[in-house]
Amino acid sequence: MYIFGYICLLLALVFSAAGGSFALLRLWKPGDFSASFAEKSAIAVAGALLLAGAALLHGLYWQDYRLDYVASYTDSFLPVFYRLTAFWAGQPGSMLFWALCAALCGLLFLLTKSYKACAPRTKLWFWAYFYLNMAFFCLLLAGYSNPFIMREPVPVDGNGLNPLLQNPGMIFHPPLLFMGYAGLGIPGCLALASSTSGESDGLPWFAATRSFILVSWLLLSAGIILGGWWAYMELGWGGYWGWDPVENASLLPWLFATAALHILAIERATGKLSRMAALFMSLTLLSAWFATWLTRSGIIQSVHAFGDGGVGLPLAVFLVCLLAICLLATICAPKTGAALDAIDSRQGALVLAAWIFVALALIIAMATMWPVLSAIWSPSPQGLEAGFYNRVCLPLLALLLLVLAFCPWLSWDKGIAGIRSRSPLIGALLSMLAGGAVIWLLGYQKPLPLVVTACAIAVLCNIIFLLAKKAVRQNPRALASACAHFGLAIMAIGAAFSGAYTTEKDMLLAPGQSENIGSYKVTLKDLRDGQGAGYDWLKADLVFEKGGEVVASLGPERRVYEKFGAMQFSEVDVATGPGGDIYASLLGLDEDLKVLVRVSLEPMVSWIWLGGWLMCLLPLLGLWRRRPARIAQ
């Protein structure tokens, strides 16, 4: 079974190399631009990787510890659904899953009418770039990161899955990220192909991959938000967003993809900035590989990063080559469309928003790499703390929200002078000032959160005014864009308040003792211990009272797993409400049998999840296309 799985990886590598070589040979000898062999190779590659994935799943389901991957990430205590999700728990399995998603996306694109409408040379260049990625995937899997290595002697039981990964988020978060990366690879490759071929007679690349862009952006957004929730529920991961290197790595492709979406709004309407749109979309593909290198090269330290495993150097070489291809392809592409209109127009606002996303991506990438960069001149390099990211990124977030607040009311191409009525602009300004004043009077006077919240309130008010217009409600793209911005504004308010106004306190309590935090009285009612499936647990029963009434009962735990020695793991407990969460974690037990618990009050953190899911789900409206009215004969 596992030899067969490895042979499938080799076949996928052979067909990827053959399909890409065929496409380049067709381009080298003009005249016949048929891509038939490259198209058939896509079926072979997807089928081979699907069979390889099935072989790995077989080993995981049946707990076949002859396979090193199964022995490393499962054990006899692990429930079946966590055994199957161990598919993407380790480096080889996650690479195989991503490669499989990428191959299936390529096959799906091949079957669409949009693909058939692309220009012939563009198709061949697409397959050349697509198979470049697939061949590198398969090279890593067949050589450096092989999931079918056998273990000798065969252990009686496996090592088990890291307890931090035994969370419902493990079932959905990684697959959503990998499917988002894989889906965005299709428009990334087609953008490069369109730039390289220079053909303009076929369907534009952004129109051909419109559904891939939107669905993949949605999946990636959902994966990031679910990852934030997972981090929030696992103590020690930095709250919902601790600027951990792995969190940052997943954010980079999303930032470039969102920048590309804003430039594509101009490209679709005016035909301008075609090279910039192609560059940003190709950088989305590049940043996904950069995220892979960042988390798999061993170059940075993270709670949930993979080790090197020998893939660091090949990934670095591939990244340099791919960066050169992206820059050369877009620079050498023919320039189309007129120059950009006034900077104070809607076009200018969209460009500014796009560059804010790009600036955020570059800042986060540089800051994440700071321990590596600072090692050039410092003998003791150190990483940057979360405070640095907050100080730099929050002002850019405020600027972005300000742009989004005024952008819908700007003239498309004539600037502020071309606006027929300036009442909406004045309304946006007044709503921002009024919102800021109300927040100030309520006692929330920290400058940066105040500015972010005021700008977010302006965005919310403006979108409500926009949705009152029939033309916006009947335009799927405009409606989806407005709703996505609505969700982003809600998320920004939640992030501004929960980050700046969190109250946290460590309490050393014996059963029956109480302490106060904010307006709450916290009492330790009982302390219990016991055994679970493969672990021992200690649980603190906490009661929270406000005004003499019990408002919440929480039971945070401390666990010691049999397979992980003396390492202790925390299971937090949270009481969620629209105004904020009560968050409790058990840190330890002292010699006098007193427990150390950490309690924090997280204001409006649930707004992040609400806004995030609105931002993910409502853009689906943009996939619905109104059929044009039939013209009477």
C-alpha positions, -999 to +999 in steps of 0.1 A: +000+000+000+027+025+010+051+016-018+021+022-041+016+056-025+052+065-030+050+053-067+020+076-071+041+106-059+068+097-084+041+095-112+028+129-102+063+143-104+069+127-138+036+139-153+041+174-138+076+176-154+063+162-187+032+185-188+053+216-181+079+206-207+053+199-233+038+234-228+072+250-231+081+230-263+048+241-279+056+277-271+092+272-284+079+260-317+050+283-327+023+272-351+005+245-331-006+259-297-027+228-287-023+221-250-039+186-251-011+167-234-007+193-207-044+191-201-044+153-199-014+155-175-035+175-151-059+145-148-029+121-142-013+144-116-046+149-097-053+111-098-019+101-086-019+126-057-055+115-048-043+078-046-013+088-025-035+107-001-059+077+001-029+055+010-019+079+038-055+081+051-056+043+051-026+041+074-040+068+097-075+052+100-062+017+107-034+030+130-007+012+110+024+021+130+047+006+104+044+040+087+066+066+105+041+094+099+013+074+116+035+065+145+046+101+149+012+118+150-014+093+163-018+068+192-044+043+205-061+070+226-068+094+197-104+096+184-109+086+148-116+122+136-084+134+151-065+105+136-078+115+102-070+152+107-034+141+115-032+140+077-022+177+079-006+177+114+029+170+102+051+185+075+049+156+050+011+151+054+003+189+052+025+192+020+007+163+004-027+178+013-018+212-001-004+196-033-036+175-037-057+206-033-036+225-059-039+196-084-076+194-079-080+231-084-060+229-117-083+200-128-114+220-119-102+250-138-095+228-168-132+218-168-146+253-168-159+273-197-137+302-187-106+281-193-118+273-228-123+310-236-086+318-227-062+326-256-041+296-268-007+309-258-020+320-225-032+284-218+002+270-226+020+295-203-006+288-176+003+251-177+040+259-177+037+279-145+011+255-129+034+225-135+064+244-122+046+246-089+033+210-090+066+196-100+083+213-070+055+200-047+061+165-059+099+168-057+096+178-020+072+149-013+092+123-032+125+133-017+127+158+012+093+153+029+082+118+021+051+108+040+056+071+033+088+064+052+086+031+071+096+027+108+117-003+120+111-017+146+074-012+146+063+005+179+034-009+199+018+025+201+023+059+184+037+092+199+002+108+198-010+141+185+001+173+203-026+182+228-027+218+214-039+203+181-066+182+197-092+209+192-121+213+167-101+240+150-077+213+138-105+198+118-112+229+098-085+256+102-056+240+082-077+226+054-093+260+049-059+276+047-045+251+022-076+252+000-073+290+000-037+288-010-044+262-037-073+281-051-054+314-053-026+296-071-049+293-102-053+331-108-017+336-097-005+313-125-029+326-150-020+362-142+017+353-149+007+335-181-013+365-193+016+388-186+041+365-203+020+358-234+009+394-240-023+381-258-054+402-255-079+383-277-090+357-251-109+361-219-090+383-194-073+363-166-092+380-139-126+372-156-116+336-162-106+330-126-132+353-109-149+325-090-115+310-079-104+344-066-136+350-046-140+315-032-104+311-023-103+345-006-134+334+013-118+301+024-085+318+033-104+344+054-124+318+071-093+298+079-075+328+094-105+338+115-110+302+127-073+301+135-077+332+156-106+316+175-085+284+180-056+305+194-080+323+217-092+290+231-057+276+236-038+294+264-003+304+255-010+311+218-012+349+224-049+355+227-068+355+194-038+371+176-004+371+192+016+380+160+030+345+162+052+338+131+028+310+119-002+334+123+017+361+104+026+336+076-011+328+070-020+365+069+005+374+041-012+357+012-046+372+024-031+407+024-017+404-011-050+388-024-071+416-009-048+442-024-052+425-058-090+425-054-090+463-050-068+468-080-090+444-100-120+467-093-102+494-113-090+469-140-125+455-145-141+490-148-115+509-167-088+485-181-061+504-161-034+490-138-034+456-155+003+450-147-002+460-110-032+436-107-012+408-122+018+415-099-003+415-068-020+383-077+013+366-085+027+379-052-002+361-035+011+328-049+047+338-039+036+347-004+020+313+001+053+297-007+070+322+016+047+312+044+056+276+037+093+283+039+088+304+070+071+276+089+090+246+075+126+258+072+133+260+110+144+296+105+119+309+131+107+296+164+069+292+170+046+271+192+032+254+161+058+257+134+073+226+117+109+217+119+134+220+090+131+184+077+156+193+050+132+214+029+145+249+040+172+252+013+151+239-017+122+262-006+146+292-004+160+285-039+125+281-053+113+313-037+141+333-053+134+318-087+096+325-083+102+361-072+124+367-103+097+352-126+069+373-110+089+405-114+101+398-149+068+387-162+049+417-149+076+443-158+079+429-194+041+427-199+027+452-224+012+483-207-025+487-214-050+514-205-047+551-198-030+567-169-047+568-135-071+596-130-070+621-101-056+607-068-087+621-049-110+600-071-124+565-063-097+550-084-071+568-063-088+556-030-088+520-042-051+522-052-043+537-017-063+509+000-044+483-020-010+497-012-020+498+025-025+461+024+008+456+006+025+478+032+010+458+060+022+426+043+058+439+039+060+452+074+047+420+089+071+399+068+101+420+077+091+420+114+086+382+114+120+378+098+137+403+122+155+376+143+171+364+111+178+399+097+192+413+129+216+383+132+236+400+104+248+427+128+239+415+162+254+385+181+222+381+201+193+387+178+158+389+193+123+388+178+099+418+179+071+417+205+034+420+198+036+457+209+057+466+178+031+451+155+003+469+173+020+503+172+028+500+135-002+482+121-031+498+140-024+533+125-024+517+090-057+500+099-072+534+109-060+549+076-075+520+057-109+524+075-108+561+067-103+554+030-131+529+030-154+554+047-150+580+020-142+559-011-179+551-020-188+587-022-159+598-044-163+604-081-150+575-101-126+594-123-129+632-116-120+635-080-138+655-054-145+684-078-166+660-099-190+650-071-225+662-077-234+663-040-210+665-012-236+656+015-224+620+017-188+631+023-199+655+050-221+628+065-191+604+066-170+630+084-198+639+109-205+602+117-168+597+124-166+628+147-198+620+164-188+583+170-154+594+183-171+619+207-195+593+221-167+568+227-146+596+244-175+605+267-180+569+276-145+569+291-126+551+263-099+577+257-068+559+245-059+577+213-053+549+188-083+526+197-104+558+197-093+567+162-098+532+149-132+529+164-143+563+151-132+554+116-150+520+118-182+537+129-180+560+099-176+529+077-207+512+093-228+543+089-218+548+053-226+512+044-260+515+059-266+545+037-253+526+007-275+496+013-305+520+013-298+526-024-316+503-047-288+503-072-264+489-046-288+462-035-293+450-070-256+449-079-241+417-066-205+430-067-214+463-049-235+445-023-208+419-016-182+446-013-203+467+011-211+437+033-175+426+034-164+461+045-193+460+071-178+429+086-143+443+086-155+474+104-171+453+131-139+433+135-119+465+138-141+477+167-138+444+185-100+443+180-096+480+191-115+474+224-104+439+233-068+447+227-066+480+245-091+475+274-085+440+285-083+436+323-062+407+335-054+394+370-036+364+385-053+350+416-039+325+441-070+309+456-079+281+480-114+265+479-139+290+493-116+320+488-126+350+466-110+379+448-123+408+428-116+418+392-134+448+377-170+445+388-168+408+393-163+387+425-144+354+417-148+325+441-130+291+439-158+267+448-140+234+444-108+218+431-110+184+415-087+160+397-092+128+377-081+109+346-091+111+310-081+091+279-044+092+282-041+122+305-045+133+341-064+165+348-069+191+375-099+214+374-108+246+392-146+253+396-149+291+395-180+311+402-183+348+390-208+371+407-218+406+398-241+427+421-247+396+442-259+374+413-240+345+397-233+354+361-210+326+351-195+293+362-162+283+346-140+252+349-105+257+335-082+227+336-046+217+337-037+185+319-006+162+319-006+138+289+010+103+292+028+107+259+042+141+266+061+136+298+061+164+323+047+190+299+015+206+312-013+219+289-040+243+298-077+240+288-093+274+292-129+281+298-148+311+285-181+328+292-191+347+261-214+377+259-221+406+234-204+431+257-173+409+264-160+376+276-149+363+309-118+342+302-102+319+328-072+296+328-055+274+354-018+281+357-007+257+384-009+244+420+013+254+449+025+235+480-005+247+501-029+233+475-038+268+463-044+272+426-030+300+405-057+311+381-056+338+355-088+357+348-092+383+321-121+404+310-121+407+272-144+435+261-163+430+228-141+402+216-171+384+202-174+412+177-143+399+160-159+365+153-192+381+143-175+406+119-152+379+106-179+355+096-199+384+080-168+393+060-163+356+050-199+347+040-214+378+026-190+381-003-206+350-017-232+374-031-205+385-056-206+350-071-242+354-082-245+370-116-276+386-129-286+372-163-289+400-189-323+407-201-331+391-234-334+416-262-367+414-280-364+405-317 
